[in-house]
Amino acid sequence: MKPNIFPLFQYADAASAIDWLVRALGFTTEHVQTTPNGAVARADLRFGAGAIGVRSAALATAPWAGIRQGIHVAVPGSDERTTNDLDGYLWSFGPDDLGASTGEVTIVPELRYRSLTVATAWLHEHFGFETTFQVPGPDGVPIHVEMRLGDGTIYVTRMSTDNPDWADVKQFASIVVDDPDRHHHRARAAGANIVIPPRDTPFGARFYAVRDPENVLWWLSTYRPAKPGARHPEG
C-alpha cells in the first residue's frame, strides 16, 4: 500500500508554517524548493507514509491563486490536470507522489459538502471514488462518509453551521497518531493553539484538534480509515 491522496496548503508565510508543522506536529521535511528571495516554491512534508504539499500563497497562479487548501491525487503515468468539484474544492491529478512511501494511510483530507448524497455520487461518477464506510445520522442520512480511490482515502461530512467554532472550516486534514495525549503534549509545548484537548469519541477513538499559526485546522486521532469490505472503521 502506498498513499496516493495528499492535502495541499498555501500559506502567507510558508517557511514559518513548515517550521511549525515539524516542531508541533512531527512532520519531516522531504524536499524544499525556494525562490531567490526565500519564498517556498514547493515543499513536500512527510508524516509516516503520507505526505502533504506546502507552498507560499504569493507564488500561486491560476487556478491556485487565492486557494488556501486543495487536494492532489497521484495517478502514475497521467498528465497533470486540475479541476474543481461540485462545491468548488480544487483538485489536481498527476504522477507526482510528493515523496510518499509504502505503508498505511496516515493523512486523510476531510471535506465538508452541502449535500453528502449529491457529493458522494459526484465524486464516484467524476473521480471514481468508492464508498467504504458511512455513519448515518438520526434521520438516516449519512453524516460521515469514507471514500477510497486506489490506496488513498478522504472523509466527507456535511456542511453545518450548528457550531460557530467551525463555521470557517470547509476542509482540513486528519492525521493518524497512536498516542494523541503524548502528541498533544508536543504540540502544546510548541505553542500550538489547542482548540479541543484530548478526549474519547463514542466510537472508541481518541483525538485532539489544533489550529496552526495561520488558523488551519488539524485533527490528530487514533481513528483509521476503513479498509474495503470492513464492517466498521478501525478505531
C-alpha beads as a LAMMPS data file, in Angstrom:
LAMMPS data file: protein, C-alpha beads

235 atoms
234 bonds

1 atom types
1 bond types

-500.0 500.0 xlo xhi
-500.0 500.0 ylo yhi
-500.0 500.0 zlo zhi

Masses

1 110.0

Atoms # bond

1 1 1 0.000 0.000 0.000
2 1 1 1.176 3.486 -0.869
3 1 1 -0.922 6.582 -0.045
4 1 1 -1.926 8.479 -3.176
5 1 1 -4.141 11.335 -1.891
6 1 1 -2.473 14.379 -0.372
7 1 1 -3.651 17.689 1.129
8 1 1 -2.061 20.785 -0.395
9 1 1 -1.635 24.009 1.610
10 1 1 -0.749 27.559 0.624
11 1 1 0.465 29.788 3.449
12 1 1 1.176 33.503 3.654
13 1 1 4.409 32.590 5.478
14 1 1 5.152 29.099 4.199
15 1 1 8.634 28.906 5.744
16 1 1 7.236 29.564 9.233
17 1 1 4.375 27.132 8.602
18 1 1 6.820 24.374 7.681
19 1 1 8.873 25.039 10.809
20 1 1 5.697 24.831 12.903
21 1 1 4.490 21.619 11.226
22 1 1 7.822 19.986 12.009
23 1 1 8.093 21.223 15.603
24 1 1 4.471 20.943 16.699
25 1 1 3.018 18.064 14.690
26 1 1 6.088 15.974 13.904
27 1 1 6.253 16.224 10.120
28 1 1 9.600 15.627 8.440
29 1 1 10.779 17.751 5.533
30 1 1 11.492 15.693 2.427
31 1 1 12.069 18.442 -0.117
32 1 1 12.014 22.243 -0.123
33 1 1 12.475 24.435 -3.174
34 1 1 12.762 28.186 -2.628
35 1 1 12.957 31.252 -4.830
36 1 1 15.930 33.668 -4.686
37 1 1 14.023 35.841 -2.190
38 1 1 13.309 32.893 0.100
39 1 1 9.671 32.178 -0.774
40 1 1 8.708 28.494 -0.759
41 1 1 8.011 27.429 -4.332
42 1 1 7.365 23.864 -3.216
43 1 1 7.830 21.749 -0.115
44 1 1 6.990 18.092 0.453
45 1 1 6.493 17.058 4.082
46 1 1 6.012 13.523 5.369
47 1 1 4.124 12.054 8.299
48 1 1 4.548 8.300 8.336
49 1 1 3.881 7.038 4.823
50 1 1 1.687 10.012 3.953
51 1 1 2.669 13.428 2.646
52 1 1 1.441 16.981 2.231
53 1 1 2.432 19.781 -0.103
54 1 1 3.161 23.335 1.092
55 1 1 3.730 26.494 -0.957
56 1 1 3.892 30.261 -0.490
57 1 1 0.488 31.710 -1.360
58 1 1 2.095 34.732 -3.009
59 1 1 3.554 32.498 -5.732
60 1 1 0.252 30.930 -6.717
61 1 1 -1.115 31.457 -10.188
62 1 1 -4.472 30.448 -11.646
63 1 1 -6.208 28.189 -10.771
64 1 1 -4.414 28.137 -7.383
65 1 1 -4.475 31.895 -6.781
66 1 1 -6.437 32.664 -3.609
67 1 1 -6.741 28.977 -2.640
68 1 1 -5.666 28.048 0.891
69 1 1 -6.187 24.288 0.608
70 1 1 -6.580 21.748 -2.153
71 1 1 -6.135 18.032 -2.777
72 1 1 -3.708 16.178 -5.036
73 1 1 -4.246 12.634 -6.305
74 1 1 -1.196 10.766 -7.576
75 1 1 -2.008 8.971 -10.827
76 1 1 1.053 7.223 -12.300
77 1 1 1.596 7.820 -15.979
78 1 1 -1.008 10.568 -16.280
79 1 1 -0.722 14.182 -17.359
80 1 1 -1.094 16.979 -14.802
81 1 1 -4.568 18.489 -14.603
82 1 1 -6.646 20.494 -12.164
83 1 1 -10.383 20.676 -11.714
84 1 1 -12.994 21.973 -9.299
85 1 1 -15.599 19.656 -7.829
86 1 1 -19.278 20.451 -7.405
87 1 1 -18.725 22.563 -4.260
88 1 1 -15.718 24.365 -5.690
89 1 1 -12.888 22.465 -3.987
90 1 1 -9.750 22.382 -6.118
91 1 1 -8.212 19.028 -7.061
92 1 1 -5.075 18.193 -9.006
93 1 1 -4.266 14.884 -10.661
94 1 1 -0.869 13.764 -11.938
95 1 1 2.087 11.418 -11.454
96 1 1 3.708 13.343 -8.556
97 1 1 3.539 11.330 -5.293
98 1 1 5.047 14.088 -3.062
99 1 1 7.611 11.643 -1.695
100 1 1 5.079 9.314 -0.060
101 1 1 6.320 5.867 0.902
102 1 1 4.869 2.403 1.200
103 1 1 2.737 1.977 4.314
104 1 1 -0.642 2.592 5.913
105 1 1 -2.534 5.816 5.281
106 1 1 -1.593 8.401 7.913
107 1 1 -3.085 11.593 6.444
108 1 1 -6.722 11.846 5.369
109 1 1 -8.189 15.018 3.830
110 1 1 -11.687 15.850 5.107
111 1 1 -14.111 17.904 3.031
112 1 1 -17.476 19.345 4.050
113 1 1 -20.226 19.409 1.417
114 1 1 -23.688 20.931 1.277
115 1 1 -25.208 17.542 0.418
116 1 1 -23.416 14.282 1.128
117 1 1 -25.745 12.298 -1.103
118 1 1 -25.071 14.538 -4.079
119 1 1 -21.361 14.902 -3.297
120 1 1 -20.614 11.185 -2.928
121 1 1 -22.465 10.420 -6.160
122 1 1 -20.489 13.159 -7.953
123 1 1 -17.128 12.017 -6.574
124 1 1 -17.882 8.465 -7.688
125 1 1 -19.047 9.443 -11.169
126 1 1 -16.344 12.017 -11.958
127 1 1 -13.299 10.815 -9.999
128 1 1 -14.017 7.123 -9.416
129 1 1 -14.169 7.199 -5.599
130 1 1 -15.885 4.253 -3.899
131 1 1 -17.654 4.475 -0.543
132 1 1 -16.034 2.192 2.050
133 1 1 -17.900 3.276 5.192
134 1 1 -20.612 5.665 6.299
135 1 1 -22.250 6.763 9.549
136 1 1 -25.974 7.543 9.397
137 1 1 -27.419 10.467 11.326
138 1 1 -30.650 10.455 13.362
139 1 1 -32.648 10.959 10.172
140 1 1 -30.874 8.093 8.420
141 1 1 -28.950 10.458 6.143
142 1 1 -25.171 9.908 6.338
143 1 1 -23.207 12.424 8.409
144 1 1 -19.766 10.873 7.795
145 1 1 -18.661 9.029 4.658
146 1 1 -15.311 7.485 3.849
147 1 1 -14.394 7.168 0.187
148 1 1 -11.417 5.408 -1.326
149 1 1 -9.530 5.821 -4.594
150 1 1 -6.620 3.458 -5.048
151 1 1 -4.799 3.322 -1.711
152 1 1 -5.973 6.770 -0.596
153 1 1 -8.970 7.818 1.493
154 1 1 -10.971 11.004 2.000
155 1 1 -13.543 11.767 4.686
156 1 1 -16.689 13.537 3.572
157 1 1 -19.026 15.273 6.027
158 1 1 -21.985 17.613 5.866
159 1 1 -21.532 21.356 5.971
160 1 1 -23.071 22.656 9.180
161 1 1 -23.498 25.967 10.958
162 1 1 -24.540 24.365 14.248
163 1 1 -21.144 25.051 15.833
164 1 1 -19.823 28.583 15.177
165 1 1 -16.294 27.430 16.093
166 1 1 -16.158 25.509 12.796
167 1 1 -18.069 27.961 10.598
168 1 1 -14.895 28.813 8.651
169 1 1 -13.824 25.183 8.175
170 1 1 -14.598 23.694 4.780
171 1 1 -11.703 21.262 4.583
172 1 1 -8.923 20.099 6.872
173 1 1 -6.568 17.172 7.420
174 1 1 -6.947 14.280 9.836
175 1 1 -3.640 12.780 10.996
176 1 1 -3.435 9.245 12.404
177 1 1 -1.434 9.129 15.645
178 1 1 -1.057 6.217 18.060
179 1 1 -0.989 8.337 21.225
180 1 1 -2.947 11.622 20.971
181 1 1 -2.145 12.549 24.582
182 1 1 1.600 12.342 24.042
183 1 1 1.291 14.092 20.691
184 1 1 -0.818 16.815 22.331
185 1 1 1.955 17.496 24.854
186 1 1 4.397 18.019 21.998
187 1 1 2.072 20.393 20.156
188 1 1 1.268 22.356 23.309
189 1 1 4.952 22.677 24.180
190 1 1 5.476 24.151 20.712
191 1 1 2.867 26.813 21.449
192 1 1 0.063 25.308 19.375
193 1 1 -3.466 26.667 19.656
194 1 1 -5.276 23.628 21.078
195 1 1 -8.964 24.001 20.206
196 1 1 -10.061 20.594 21.542
197 1 1 -7.955 18.858 24.212
198 1 1 -7.573 15.054 24.079
199 1 1 -10.863 13.227 24.509
200 1 1 -12.564 9.963 23.616
201 1 1 -15.235 9.585 20.951
202 1 1 -18.383 7.426 21.222
203 1 1 -16.918 5.023 18.647
204 1 1 -13.746 4.249 20.584
205 1 1 -11.155 6.577 19.071
206 1 1 -9.242 9.275 20.915
207 1 1 -8.324 12.629 19.387
208 1 1 -7.476 16.278 19.819
209 1 1 -7.672 19.272 17.462
210 1 1 -5.324 22.178 16.877
211 1 1 -5.123 25.325 14.751
212 1 1 -1.797 26.235 13.184
213 1 1 -0.415 29.821 13.169
214 1 1 -2.477 30.670 10.063
215 1 1 -5.639 29.164 11.615
216 1 1 -5.710 25.978 9.529
217 1 1 -7.401 23.141 11.438
218 1 1 -5.608 19.828 12.092
219 1 1 -7.265 16.771 13.635
220 1 1 -4.996 14.256 15.404
221 1 1 -6.671 10.931 16.122
222 1 1 -6.304 7.185 16.585
223 1 1 -9.158 6.838 14.089
224 1 1 -8.090 4.957 10.983
225 1 1 -9.970 4.803 7.685
226 1 1 -11.964 1.676 6.963
227 1 1 -10.453 -0.864 4.643
228 1 1 -12.523 -2.201 1.717
229 1 1 -15.044 -4.763 2.960
230 1 1 -14.709 -3.778 6.632
231 1 1 -17.907 -3.501 8.687
232 1 1 -16.612 -0.578 10.699
233 1 1 -13.505 1.621 10.761
234 1 1 -10.513 0.798 12.869
235 1 1 -10.587 2.956 15.964

Bonds

1 1 1 2
2 1 2 3
3 1 3 4
4 1 4 5
5 1 5 6
6 1 6 7
7 1 7 8
8 1 8 9
9 1 9 10
10 1 10 11
11 1 11 12
12 1 12 13
13 1 13 14
14 1 14 15
15 1 15 16
16 1 16 17
17 1 17 18
18 1 18 19
19 1 19 20
20 1 20 21
21 1 21 22
22 1 22 23
23 1 23 24
24 1 24 25
25 1 25 26
26 1 26 27
27 1 27 28
28 1 28 29
29 1 29 30
30 1 30 31
31 1 31 32
32 1 32 33
33 1 33 34
34 1 34 35
35 1 35 36
36 1 36 37
37 1 37 38
38 1 38 39
39 1 39 40
40 1 40 41
41 1 41 42
42 1 42 43
43 1 43 44
44 1 44 45
45 1 45 46
46 1 46 47
47 1 47 48
48 1 48 49
49 1 49 50
50 1 50 51
51 1 51 52
52 1 52 53
53 1 53 54
54 1 54 55
55 1 55 56
56 1 56 57
57 1 57 58
58 1 58 59
59 1 59 60
60 1 60 61
61 1 61 62
62 1 62 63
63 1 63 64
64 1 64 65
65 1 65 66
66 1 66 67
67 1 67 68
68 1 68 69
69 1 69 70
70 1 70 71
71 1 71 72
72 1 72 73
73 1 73 74
74 1 74 75
75 1 75 76
76 1 76 77
77 1 77 78
78 1 78 79
79 1 79 80
80 1 80 81
81 1 81 82
82 1 82 83
83 1 83 84
84 1 84 85
85 1 85 86
86 1 86 87
87 1 87 88
88 1 88 89
89 1 89 90
90 1 90 91
91 1 91 92
92 1 92 93
93 1 93 94
94 1 94 95
95 1 95 96
96 1 96 97
97 1 97 98
98 1 98 99
99 1 99 100
100 1 100 101
101 1 101 102
102 1 102 103
103 1 103 104
104 1 104 105
105 1 105 106
106 1 106 107
107 1 107 108
108 1 108 109
109 1 109 110
110 1 110 111
111 1 111 112
112 1 112 113
113 1 113 114
114 1 114 115
115 1 115 116
116 1 116 117
117 1 117 118
118 1 118 119
119 1 119 120
120 1 120 121
121 1 121 122
122 1 122 123
123 1 123 124
124 1 124 125
125 1 125 126
126 1 126 127
127 1 127 128
128 1 128 129
129 1 129 130
130 1 130 131
131 1 131 132
132 1 132 133
133 1 133 134
134 1 134 135
135 1 135 136
136 1 136 137
137 1 137 138
138 1 138 139
139 1 139 140
140 1 140 141
141 1 141 142
142 1 142 143
143 1 143 144
144 1 144 145
145 1 145 146
146 1 146 147
147 1 147 148
148 1 148 149
149 1 149 150
150 1 150 151
151 1 151 152
152 1 152 153
153 1 153 154
154 1 154 155
155 1 155 156
156 1 156 157
157 1 157 158
158 1 158 159
159 1 159 160
160 1 160 161
161 1 161 162
162 1 162 163
163 1 163 164
164 1 164 165
165 1 165 166
166 1 166 167
167 1 167 168
168 1 168 169
169 1 169 170
170 1 170 171
171 1 171 172
172 1 172 173
173 1 173 174
174 1 174 175
175 1 175 176
176 1 176 177
177 1 177 178
178 1 178 179
179 1 179 180
180 1 180 181
181 1 181 182
182 1 182 183
183 1 183 184
184 1 184 185
185 1 185 186
186 1 186 187
187 1 187 188
188 1 188 189
189 1 189 190
190 1 190 191
191 1 191 192
192 1 192 193
193 1 193 194
194 1 194 195
195 1 195 196
196 1 196 197
197 1 197 198
198 1 198 199
199 1 199 200
200 1 200 201
201 1 201 202
202 1 202 203
203 1 203 204
204 1 204 205
205 1 205 206
206 1 206 207
207 1 207 208
208 1 208 209
209 1 209 210
210 1 210 211
211 1 211 212
212 1 212 213
213 1 213 214
214 1 214 215
215 1 215 216
216 1 216 217
217 1 217 218
218 1 218 219
219 1 219 220
220 1 220 221
221 1 221 222
222 1 222 223
223 1 223 224
224 1 224 225
225 1 225 226
226 1 226 227
227 1 227 228
228 1 228 229
229 1 229 230
230 1 230 231
231 1 231 232
232 1 232 233
233 1 233 234
234 1 234 235
